[in-house]
């Protein structure tokens, strides 16, 4: 961030301590709890968050999170190891083929 920049933290992981935030001079740091703020003030959420995100997505400045797929039969342990390392960002999907679903649906 440049001088007089503003950082809005919307995640729940990696939030800076007050001391660390104060140590960055000439930058504002604020934490937003979207799960609490959006229901309390839906107009603000729509106006200030969704509109900005939509504009940035249209301008291709914001990109979606990566998706990591694992086959549920052959790679389920790999998927859980991947999650357990705590460094993943994005979505983890366990893929199941129709061949594995069909027998479970038969009565």
For each residue, the residues with C-beta under 8 A, 3 or more apart:
1: 5 6 7 24 27
2: 5
3: 26 27
4: 26 27 28
5: 1 2 26 27 28
6: 1 27 28 29 30
7: 1 27 28 29 30
8: 30 32
9: 14 15 16 29 30 31 32
10: 32 34
11: 14 15
12: 15 33
13:
14: 9 11
15: 9 11 12 31
16: 9 20 21 29
17: 20 21
18: 21 22
19: 22 23
20: 16 17 23 24
21: 16 17 18 24 29
22: 18 19
23: 19 20
24: 1 20 21 27 29
25:
26: 3 4 5
27: 1 3 4 5 6 7 24
28: 4 5 6 7
29: 6 7 9 16 21 24
30: 6 7 8 9
31: 9 15
32: 8 9 10 37
33: 12 36 37
34: 10 37 38 45 49
35: 38 39
36: 33 39 40
37: 32 33 34 40 41 44 45
38: 34 35 41 42 45 49
39: 35 36 42
40: 36 37
41: 37 38 44 45
42: 38 39 45 46
43: 46 47
44: 37 41 47 48 49
45: 34 37 38 41 42 48 49 50
46: 42 43 49 50 51
47: 43 44 50 51
48: 44 45 51 52
49: 34 38 44 45 46 52 53
50: 45 46 47 53 54
51: 46 47 48 54 55
52: 48 49 55 56
53: 49 50 56 57 62
54: 50 51 57 58
55: 51 52 58 59
56: 52 53 59 61 62
57: 53 54 60 61 62
58: 54 55
59: 55 56
60: 57 63
61: 56 57
62: 53 56 57
63: 60
64:
65: 89 90 91
66: 89 90 91
67: 90 91 93
68: 79 82 88 90 91 92 93
69: 93 94 95
70: 75 76 78 79 82 92 93 94 95
71: 74 75 76 94 95 97
72: 75 76 94 95 96 100
73: 76 96 97 100
74: 71
75: 70 71 72 78 79
76: 70 71 72 73 79 80 94
77: 80 81
78: 70 75 81 82
79: 68 70 75 76 82 83 92 94
80: 76 77 83 84
81: 77 78 84 85
82: 68 70 78 79 85 88 92
83: 79 80 88 92
84: 80 81
85: 81 82 88
86:
87:
88: 68 82 83 85 92
89: 65 66
90: 65 66 67 68
91: 65 66 67 68
92: 68 70 79 82 83 88
93: 67 68 69 70
94: 69 70 71 72 76 79
95: 69 70 71 72
96: 72 73 100 101
97: 71 73 100 101
98: 101 102
99: 102
100: 72 73 96 97 103 104
101: 96 97 98 104 105
102: 98 99 105 106
103: 100 106
104: 100 101
105: 101 102
106: 102 103
107:
